[in-house]
């Protein structure tokens, strides 16, 4: 069974990817010349909110990465040395 922290990380990564994809498509929509001024303003407001949400998600991912131990999980252990004659 997977650990809750692994599931949380996957959900966090998925949220980040979804927000990035939404912003990418929003920029494409913003370039549409048929949008009214009101539609553009509303889209920009939604983009600002999405950008703020993305920033929060990225900060959470950064904190999670800093708080986790190294990926290898190995610590330095002094080797046992033997002198062979």
N, C-alpha and C positions, 0 to 999 in steps of 0.2 A: 504494500500500500504506500502511496506517496505521502510525503510529509506535508503538513499544512503550509509551511513556509514556501515549499516548492509550488504549491497551487497558487498561493498569493502572488508569487513572482510571475507565474504564467499569466494570471489575470491582469496584473499590473502591466506586463509587456503587451498584452492584447489591447488593453485600454490605450496605451501610448500609440500603438500602431493605428488603431481606429481613429484617434484624434488627429494624427498626422495625415491620414488618408482623407478625413473630412476637410481639413484645412486645404489640402492640395486641390480637391474638387471645388472648394469654395473659391479659391483663386481663379480657377478656370471659369466658373460662373460669373465672377466679378468682371471678367474681360468681355462678357457678352454685351454687345452694344444695344440690345433690345431691352435691357433692364431699365426700369424707371428710376428716378432719383430716390424715391422712397424705398424701392427694393434694394438698391445699392446700399443705402444707409442701414437698412435692417440686416443685410448680409454682413456688412462690416461690423455691426454690433455683435452679431452672432460669432463672427470670427474672433473678435476681441475676447469674448467669453470662452470660446474654445481654446484660444491661446493661453488664457489664464489657467484653465483646467489642465491643459497639457503641461504647463510649467509646474503645477502642483504634483502631477503624476511623475514628472521627471525628477523632481526634488525627492519624492518618496522613494523612487528607484535608486537614486544616488545614496540616500541615507541607508537603504537596505544593503547596498553593495559595500558601504563602508563598515557597517556593523557586522557583516558576515566574516567569519574567518577565511583564511586563504582557501582557494578552491582545492588544493591538494590535501589540506588538512594535516600535513606533516609538520612537525616541529624539529628543530635542530637537537640532535642527541649526540653527545660526545662518543665517538667510536671507541671500541675497546681495541687497544693496540697490543700486539704481541711481538716480541723480538724473537725471531727465529735464528738459530745459530747453526 
